[in-house]
Each structure stands twice: as structure tokens, then as C-alpha cells.
Amino acid sequence: MGTQRIWKSLAAGLCGSAAHSGLMFLKSRMGWLPSFHPYEDIQAALGGLVGGSVSPAIPWALSFLNGAVVLGILFGRLYRVLPGHGGAAKGFVFGVFGWIAMGMMLFPMLGQGLFASRAGLGVRPALFSLAMLLTYSIIMGIAYSTLDQKNVSGSDFS
């Protein structure tokens, strides 16, 4: 993966992470699903792993790092093979796969059951986590496709 493609992946992942953070801020400010708090659950799980308390900033930082770097680069590597015509469609597909992975692996590891079914809120946590992942991935897809386009003169946005 070339340097240009890596920076485009990182920039797109950063855009997606910023959109995700905005949605999580809105969730907090609006009081949506107040008993569904995935970052606090991650904080508790990390505390259990290290045998002590973990700052609330750590899960946010890990999420941002994961979204901007790890998933951004993965998306850049997969972009050409993801189904869809355009960044939003490819981001949607990437987000659905991410949601399935999160629902089947992360939430059970946090003690929330498949798709956070043990949160006691019915399907709302699963639907919110889908909205959360799609917000991230569609914005990332749009940003990546915009950065990956060639301008009218044929040169790359570099």
C-alpha cells in the first residue's frame, strides 16, 4: 500500500471517527439509551485486564485510534473489492460487516450478549450500534472516495 493511499485511508478514518464521536456526543447530550454505555463497559473490561482503574479517556482514545488508523487502513485496502459504486455504498457494506463483528464478538466479550441483547433495552442497542457504525463507515467511505478521485486535470489530490 503506497504512502498516498495510506494517508488517504488515515484521513478518511479520521473523518469517520469524528462523525462517530459526534454521534456519541449527541447520544450523551440527548439522553438516548442512558443505560447503554459501551465505552463504560470497555473501560470496565480494560480495568479488569490491567487489574486496576482505567481513565474514561482510554476507551475513547482506543476507539479513535482504532477507527482512524486500523479500520481506516483496512478500509483503504478493501476499497477496490467492496461491493458498491461509490464511497457511501462501500462504506455502508463495510459498516454492516463491522456491526456484525461488533455484535457477535465485542458485545459478548463485554458481557452484553449478542448484539447487546442483555442490556435490557430490547433491540434499541443493536439498532443504535448499527447507526453508530454506519455513521462512521459511510462518512469514511465518502471521505475516502473524495480523496481518491482524480480532479479534472487528471492529477491525484495529493
N, C-alpha and C positions, 0 to 999 in steps of 0.2 A: 504494500500500500504506500503510495507516494506521499511526500510531505504535503502537497497541496490537498490531497484527498483527506489526509489526517486532520489538517486544520479545519477543513470544511465540516468533517464529522464532529470535531470538538465544538466548533461554533454552533452547529445545529443542535447538538446535545445540550449545550448551554442554554440555547433558546427554549428547548423543550423543558429543561429543568426549571427555568424561570417561570414558564407558564404553569407548570405543576405546582411550584411554590406559591404562585398567585392563587391558584385554586384552593390549596390547603389553607392559606391565609383567609380566604373568603369563607371556607368551611368553619374556621375558628370564629371569625367575626360574626357570622350569621347564626352560629349555634347549631349548625346542621349535624345530626348524628353525634350528639355530645358524648355518648358512651362508646363510640367507635373512635379509637385513638391509636392508629397503627404506629406512630412514631414513639409514643409512650410504651407500647408493647415491645418495640425493638429496643428501646432504652433499657427496659427491664430484662430482656433476654441478654443483652450485652453485659449488663451488670452481673447477671448470673454466670456468664462465661468468664469474666475477669475477677469475680469474687468481691466485688465492691460496687460503689455507686458510679454511675456514668453521667456526665453532664448532658442535659437535654440538647445541647448543640451538636453532640456527636452523631445521633441518628440523622439529623438534618444535613450535616456535613457529608456523611456517608451516602445519603440519598442523592445529594447534589453531585458528589464525585462520581457515583455510580451512573447517574443519568447523563452527566456531561462528558465523562471520559469513557467508561466501559461500554455503556449502551450506545453512546454516540458513535464510537469506533465500530462496534458490531453492526449498527445500522448502516454506516458507510460501506462496510464490507459486503453487506447483504443487499444493498440498494438495487443493484442491477438485476438480482434474481427474485426480488419480492414481486408478487403479482400486483398489478395495477398500473395505471397510466398517469403518473404524476406523483409528486411528493405526498400530497394529502392521502391518496389511496394507499400508497406504500406504507405510510405512517400508520394508517388505520389497521392494516394487516399486521404490522409489527406490534402495534398496541394490543390487538386481540390475543396474539400469541404470548405477549408479556403478561397480560391479565390472566390467562390460563395458567401460566407458570407460577405467577404470584399466588393465585387462588389455590393451586394444588400443592405448592411447596412452602412458600413463606408463611401464609396464614396458619397452616397446621403446625409449622415449627414454632410459631408464637403462641400456640395453644388455642387458637381461634377456630380450628376446624377448617374443612374445605370451604373456600370462598368466604371465610369469616362467619360460617353458619352458627358458631357458638357465641357470637357477640350478643345474641338475644334481640336482634333487630330485624329478623326476617331476611329478605333479600336486599334490603337497603345498603348494607355494607358492600355486598358484591357489586351492586349497581354503581355505587359511588366509586369503588375501586376501578371499575371499568371506565367511568367518566374521567377519573384521575389519570389512568394510563393512556386513554385516548387523547386527552388534552395534551399530555406530554408528547406522545408519539406523532400526532398529526401536526402539531407546531414544529416538531423536529423535522418531519418529512417535508413540510413546506419550506422551512429554512434551508434544508439540505438541497432540495431541488432548485431553489433560487440561487444558492451559491454555486451549484454545479452547472447552471445554464451558461451558455456562451452568449455574449452580448451581440448586438447587431453586426459589429465589425468582425466577429469571429474569434476574438480573443477571449480567453477564460477570465472570469472575475478572480483575479489573483492578488 
